[in-house]
Amino acid sequence: MGETIPIAVPRKGRPLESVLDRLANRLDVPELADDVTSILRHEKALTKGTIDADETDIYHRLAEYSTVDDPTAPEFTLLRDDRAGKPRRIVFDSVTIPLTDVEGAPDDTEIQLVGREEPFRALRTHEFALGFDSADLVLEEVVELRPEPLQRMADVNARINPSDTDVQVVTGLADTVYHTLLATPEVVPAAGSLDRDFLAEYEGPLCIEPRYERLVQAVLGTRTLDGVEFRYPEAGREEEAEIADAGLGVYLTVTGSTARDHGLLLGERLFPSETVLLENTVETTDTINFVRSVVNGSDLETELAVEP
């Protein structure tokens, strides 16, 4: 009898899509990635109201998506969304993928992706040995705050206290967006640069999402933030608009076009945000190590590689 290795993954969003794309490339299951992604994007659009709902109710759609007769088909479940009114939303639940065609795989080994709201915390409580989650959550939860800034993902594991967690970062999946320093032209000196050195001399408000407060402290270092007052966006307003009002802020950017639309200058990319592969180091076995190597691989062009 083979072994099933469960892997905790996000239930929706860009991190889950990145995991599915990675497995599509490594395990040759492009249909799985396409099917799950298209369903979840459709359901997200329904939840946000950007497309009109048809007459099929959510329970019928859920039954249609989840094919219980096929053990390797993906399953979905219902979740209360955090949008106004707390609408129910269809999200990913699980799927089993045999490793039959993977060279060197132990006989009858398979992996099971299991949806979790917070995969990192599921690894921390030893429910899983492997999982994927946002690198941000690691910084927000367990990385020690120090006066010195955190400038490389390779330093993250060194700042995780083993008494806090047995979870370590293995690598990133290269779905990179950046926590970027943004400011209005009035705040930045004409001959100056919008970077960490500027922040070290700056005193005043800094607009950030509340959930990123600890991350920003870790990335910039507590010494740099002397004299800085955190300000948080109002609910329902664009973060870039709030940063424009405050004069200075940190927010996730891809192209920065929305920030420019609000008259903001793009400064230093303070830290890359990626989906990361995580492992609980005390739960590993030979089979888990094999699965880890299959998912990782040297083909990842990531800024977050942390292995020696």
ZITA-V978944 format. One record per residue. SS is DSSP state (h for helix, s for strand, l for the rest). D_FIRST is the distance of its C-alpha to the first C-alpha in whole Angstrom. Layout:
ss;d_first
SS;D_FIRST
SS;D_FIRST
This chain:
ss;d_first
l;0
l;4
l;7
s;10
s;13
s;16
s;19
s;23
s;25
s;29
l;29
l;32
h;34
h;35
h;32
h;29
h;31
h;31
h;27
h;26
h;29
h;27
h;24
h;25
h;27
h;24
h;21
l;24
l;23
h;27
h;27
h;25
h;27
h;30
h;29
h;28
h;32
h;34
h;33
h;33
h;37
h;38
h;37
h;39
h;42
h;42
h;42
h;45
l;47
l;47
l;46
l;47
l;45
l;45
l;45
l;41
l;40
h;37
h;35
h;35
h;35
h;32
h;30
h;31
h;29
l;26
l;24
l;22
l;21
l;19
l;16
l;17
l;21
l;22
s;24
s;27
s;29
s;32
s;34
s;38
l;39
l;42
l;44
l;47
l;47
l;43
l;42
s;38
s;36
s;33
s;31
s;27
s;24
s;21
s;19
s;15
s;16
s;13
l;14
l;13
l;17
l;17
l;18
l;17
l;14
l;11
l;8
l;7
l;9
s;11
s;14
s;16
s;19
s;21
s;25
s;27
l;31
l;31
h;27
h;29
h;30
h;26
h;25
h;29
l;27
l;24
l;22
l;21
l;20
s;21
s;24
s;27
s;30
s;34
h;35
h;38
h;36
h;36
h;39
h;40
h;38
l;38
s;40
l;43
l;46
l;49
l;52
l;51
l;49
l;46
l;46
l;43
h;39
h;39
h;40
l;38
h;36
h;39
h;40
s;37
l;38
l;35
l;36
l;36
l;32
l;29
s;29
s;30
s;31
s;29
s;31
s;32
l;32
l;35
l;36
l;39
s;42
s;45
s;46
s;50
s;53
s;55
s;59
s;62
l;65
l;67
l;65
l;64
l;67
l;69
l;68
l;65
l;61
l;59
l;56
h;55
h;59
h;61
h;58
h;59
h;63
l;62
l;63
s;63
s;60
s;57
s;55
l;51
l;48
h;48
h;44
h;45
h;48
h;46
h;44
h;48
h;49
h;46
h;47
h;50
l;51
l;53
l;56
l;56
l;56
l;59
l;61
s;59
s;59
s;55
s;56
l;54
l;54
l;55
l;52
l;53
l;54
l;53
h;52
h;54
h;57
h;57
h;57
h;60
h;62
h;61
l;62
s;58
s;55
s;51
s;49
s;46
s;47
l;46
l;49
l;52
h;54
h;54
h;55
h;58
h;59
l;59
l;62
s;59
s;59
s;56
s;55
s;53
s;49
s;48
s;45
s;42
s;39
l;36
s;32
s;31
s;27
s;27
s;25
s;25
l;25
l;24
l;21
l;20
l;17
h;16
h;14
h;16
h;19
h;17
h;17
h;21
h;22
h;21
h;23
l;26
l;27
l;31
l;32
l;32
l;36
l;36
l;39
l;36
l;35
l;35
l;33
l;35
